[in-house]
Structures are given as structure tokens and as C-alpha cells.
């Protein structure tokens, strides 16, 4: 289903988790106003990440994993609540 998860403004970044952990993006984005985007090539981004301190690389991966895990649990709870409402 389609649901607005948030609104991004100038200077925002999106799709960053997929660049870090190679997992599918968690959402789709739709521009509601005229928008200018800067596409970051995966290859170039990966090269910069690999050049970073190993502790920073690990920290980024842990943070992305935690965000995905929390989001998955939140979505499951919303789906459970929706099913419970329909069952009544």
C-alpha cells in the first residue's frame, strides 16, 4: 500500500542504506515539487566507503542493520494491528 513516511527537504539524502548494505531500498520516493537530484554511483560510493576507517565502515553497517530491523518490526506491528481491526 502507499503511505507517506516522511517529507524530505533541500540537501536531504535518500537511498543511503541500500548503498551501504546492498539490500533493497525500503521505500519508494515521489517528488511533489520540482526537484534536482544528484545520482551517486554505487561503484564510486563503495570505493569511498572501503577507503574509510574500518571502524567507521563497521559502525555504518551496524547502524543500517539496526534501522532495518526496527523498521521491519514496526511494519509487522502495523500489519498486525490492521489485521486485528479487520477481524473485529
Secondary structure, DSSP 4 states (H G I P E B T S, - for coil): ---------TT---SHHHHHH-PPPS-----SS--------HHHHHHHHHHS-HHHHHHHHHHHHHHHHHHHHHHHHHHHHHHHHHH-
